Amino acid sequence: MSRLFWIPVAVFALDQLTKLLALQILPGSPIDILPVFNLTLTFNTGAAFGFLDDAGGWQNWFFITVALVVSGVIVAMVRKLEEHELQSAVALLMILGGALGNVFDRIRLGQVVDFLHVYYQSWSFPVFNIADSAITIGAILLALDVFGYRLFGPKPSPGQKAG
């Protein structure tokens, strides 16, 4: 599956490019794109949904450590996958690219750059970024694969493990 290691590189590059553009273009008012979507620059020192955002700083190094350990585990897992486990490999590599994109922010800036904002009237989803999106899509693909739903790659034959 080493032929797929372009996936985390592409996710990382797209994530960092869009964050760089957000830092240059967005420091100010949000830019409305659709009635339910805008670009607004925020920074997150915590985890998903701002978890531990106000923990005093120790959480940044904790999240860096966890992400790097998980990244190593993902690389080891992908190297052990077989050809028919394409969806699992793509899913894990998307998660890897997203994790590394956010880790790079934490190391470089001490926080994660977020800028994609989905909302409806008074409801608002937490602001996120391309790395977060890749992690989420990868997790969904992985869950689907575990339950035997393959969107791409060969379908499991009877008796073959789904993921």
DOGU-605907 format. One record per residue (C-alpha): residue number from 1; residue in three letters; x, y negated, z. Coordinates in Angstrom, 2 decimals. Layout:
NODE resi resn      c1      c2      c3
NODE  NUM  ALA       X       Y       Z
...
This chain:
NODE resi resn      c1      c2      c3
NODE    1  MET    0.00    0.00    0.00
NODE    2  SER    3.01   -2.31   -0.10
NODE    3  ARG    1.79   -3.54   -3.49
NODE    4  LEU   -0.93   -5.43   -1.59
NODE    5  PHE    1.35   -7.49    0.64
NODE    6  TRP    0.72  -10.46   -1.67
NODE    7  ILE   -2.68  -10.80    0.07
NODE    8  PRO   -1.41  -12.17    3.41
NODE    9  VAL    1.08  -14.36    1.54
NODE   10  ALA   -1.74  -15.84   -0.57
NODE   11  VAL   -4.01  -16.31    2.47
NODE   12  PHE   -1.18  -17.97    4.40
NODE   13  ALA   -0.26  -20.27    1.49
NODE   14  LEU   -3.87  -21.31    0.81
NODE   15  ASP   -4.48  -21.87    4.52
NODE   16  GLN   -1.40  -24.04    4.97
NODE   17  LEU   -2.01  -26.00    1.76
NODE   18  THR   -5.59  -26.82    2.74
NODE   19  LYS   -4.52  -27.77    6.27
NODE   20  LEU   -1.84  -30.07    4.88
NODE   21  LEU   -4.42  -31.73    2.65
NODE   22  ALA   -6.84  -32.02    5.59
NODE   23  LEU   -4.16  -33.73    7.69
NODE   24  GLN   -3.47  -36.21    4.88
NODE   25  ILE   -7.03  -36.91    3.74
NODE   26  LEU   -9.29  -36.44    6.74
NODE   27  PRO   -7.93  -38.44    9.71
NODE   28  GLY  -11.02  -40.62    9.98
NODE   29  SER  -14.65  -40.03    9.29
NODE   30  PRO  -15.94  -36.67    8.06
NODE   31  ILE  -16.43  -36.26    4.32
NODE   32  ASP  -19.91  -34.99    3.49
NODE   33  ILE  -19.92  -32.29    0.82
NODE   34  LEU  -23.45  -30.85    1.20
NODE   35  PRO  -26.33  -31.66    3.55
NODE   36  VAL  -25.16  -28.71    5.70
NODE   37  PHE  -21.38  -28.85    5.16
NODE   38  ASN  -18.66  -31.44    5.64
NODE   39  LEU  -14.92  -31.71    6.05
NODE   40  THR  -13.95  -33.01    9.47
NODE   41  LEU  -10.52  -32.84   11.06
NODE   42  THR  -10.30  -31.25   14.50
NODE   43  PHE   -7.59  -29.50   16.50
NODE   44  ASN   -7.98  -26.36   18.58
NODE   45  THR   -5.54  -25.35   21.32
NODE   46  GLY   -7.77  -22.44   22.34
NODE   47  ALA   -9.01  -19.35   20.56
NODE   48  ALA  -12.18  -18.82   18.54
NODE   49  PHE  -14.98  -21.26   19.38
NODE   50  GLY  -12.63  -23.26   21.60
NODE   51  PHE  -12.23  -20.44   24.15
NODE   52  LEU   -9.52  -21.52   26.66
NODE   53  ASP   -9.18  -24.87   24.87
NODE   54  ASP   -8.76  -26.66   28.20
NODE   55  ALA   -6.47  -24.12   29.89
NODE   56  GLY   -3.52  -26.48   30.24
NODE   57  GLY   -1.14  -25.28   27.52
NODE   58  TRP   -0.10  -21.76   28.58
NODE   59  GLN   -2.73  -20.30   26.24
NODE   60  ASN   -0.85  -21.48   23.15
NODE   61  TRP    2.11  -19.19   23.85
NODE   62  PHE   -0.24  -16.40   24.89
NODE   63  PHE   -2.10  -16.61   21.55
NODE   64  ILE    1.19  -16.78   19.63
NODE   65  THR    2.44  -13.64   21.40
NODE   66  VAL   -0.81  -11.73   20.91
NODE   67  ALA   -1.02  -12.69   17.23
NODE   68  LEU    2.57  -11.65   16.54
NODE   69  VAL    2.12   -8.30   18.31
NODE   70  VAL   -1.15   -7.65   16.46
NODE   71  SER    0.53   -8.65   13.19
NODE   72  GLY    3.22   -6.04   13.76
NODE   73  VAL    0.59   -3.42   14.50
NODE   74  ILE   -1.33   -4.36   11.33
NODE   75  VAL    1.80   -4.03    9.18
NODE   76  ALA    2.48   -0.58   10.68
NODE   77  MET   -1.15    0.48   10.10
NODE   78  VAL   -1.20   -0.69    6.48
NODE   79  ARG    2.02    1.18    5.72
NODE   80  LYS    0.35    4.41    6.91
NODE   81  LEU   -2.82    4.00    4.85
NODE   82  GLU   -3.42    6.21    1.85
NODE   83  GLU   -4.42    5.05   -1.65
NODE   84  HIS   -8.11    5.81   -1.12
NODE   85  GLU   -8.15    3.46    1.90
NODE   86  LEU   -7.94    0.34   -0.25
NODE   87  GLN  -10.72   -1.58    1.50
NODE   88  SER   -9.13   -1.02    4.92
NODE   89  ALA   -5.79   -2.22    3.58
NODE   90  VAL   -7.27   -5.38    2.03
NODE   91  ALA   -9.23   -6.09    5.22
NODE   92  LEU   -6.21   -5.69    7.48
NODE   93  LEU   -4.01   -7.78    5.19
NODE   94  MET   -6.57  -10.60    5.14
NODE   95  ILE   -6.61  -10.54    8.94
NODE   96  LEU   -2.80  -10.58    8.93
NODE   97  GLY   -2.64  -13.61    6.61
NODE   98  GLY   -5.16  -15.51    8.70
NODE   99  ALA   -3.44  -14.67   11.97
NODE  100  LEU   -0.08  -15.82   10.63
NODE  101  GLY   -1.61  -19.05    9.28
NODE  102  ASN   -2.95  -19.95   12.71
NODE  103  VAL    0.25  -18.82   14.48
NODE  104  PHE    2.28  -21.09   12.21
NODE  105  ASP    0.09  -24.03   13.28
NODE  106  ARG    0.51  -23.16   16.94
NODE  107  ILE    4.30  -22.96   16.62
NODE  108  ARG    4.61  -26.09   14.47
NODE  109  LEU    1.92  -28.30   16.00
NODE  110  GLY    1.00  -26.70   19.32
NODE  111  GLN   -2.58  -26.38   18.08
NODE  112  VAL   -4.60  -25.09   15.13
NODE  113  VAL   -5.89  -27.43   12.43
NODE  114  ASP   -9.60  -26.93   11.67
NODE  115  PHE  -11.60  -28.85    9.08
NODE  116  LEU  -14.53  -26.85    7.66
NODE  117  HIS  -17.80  -27.72    9.36
NODE  118  VAL  -21.17  -26.03    8.78
NODE  119  TYR  -24.25  -27.48   10.50
NODE  120  TYR  -27.97  -27.90   10.20
NODE  121  GLN  -29.76  -30.83   11.85
NODE  122  SER  -28.74  -30.63   15.55
NODE  123  TRP  -27.17  -27.12   15.25
NODE  124  SER  -23.45  -27.00   14.56
NODE  125  PHE  -21.13  -24.06   13.98
NODE  126  PRO  -17.62  -24.58   15.42
NODE  127  VAL  -15.24  -26.20   12.94
NODE  128  PHE  -12.95  -23.61   11.32
NODE  129  ASN  -10.30  -23.17    8.61
NODE  130  ILE   -9.26  -20.84    5.77
NODE  131  ALA   -7.30  -18.58    8.16
NODE  132  ASP  -10.39  -18.14   10.33
NODE  133  SER  -12.43  -17.34    7.22
NODE  134  ALA   -9.92  -14.70    6.08
NODE  135  ILE   -9.93  -13.09    9.54
NODE  136  THR  -13.73  -13.00    9.55
NODE  137  ILE  -14.01  -11.58    6.02
NODE  138  GLY  -11.32   -9.02    6.83
NODE  139  ALA  -13.16   -7.96   10.00
NODE  140  ILE  -16.42   -7.58    8.08
NODE  141  LEU  -14.73   -5.52    5.35
NODE  142  LEU  -13.11   -3.34    8.01
NODE  143  ALA  -16.41   -2.80    9.83
NODE  144  LEU  -18.17   -1.92    6.57
NODE  145  ASP  -15.40    0.53    5.71
NODE  146  VAL  -15.54    2.19    9.11
NODE  147  PHE  -19.26    2.81    8.56
NODE  148  GLY  -18.65    4.20    5.07
NODE  149  TYR  -19.69    1.18    3.01
NODE  150  ARG  -17.00    0.54    0.46
NODE  151  LEU  -17.35   -2.58   -1.63
NODE  152  PHE  -14.28   -1.67   -3.67
NODE  153  GLY  -11.81    1.15   -3.98
NODE  154  PRO  -12.72    4.80   -4.35
NODE  155  LYS  -15.79    6.07   -2.50
NODE  156  PRO  -15.08    8.70    0.17
NODE  157  SER  -15.72   12.22   -0.98
NODE  158  PRO  -17.79   14.54    1.24
NODE  159  GLY  -15.74   15.44    4.29
NODE  160  GLN  -13.24   12.61    3.71
NODE  161  LYS  -12.81   10.08    6.50
NODE  162  ALA  -14.46    6.75    5.59
NODE  163  GLY  -11.70    4.44    6.75
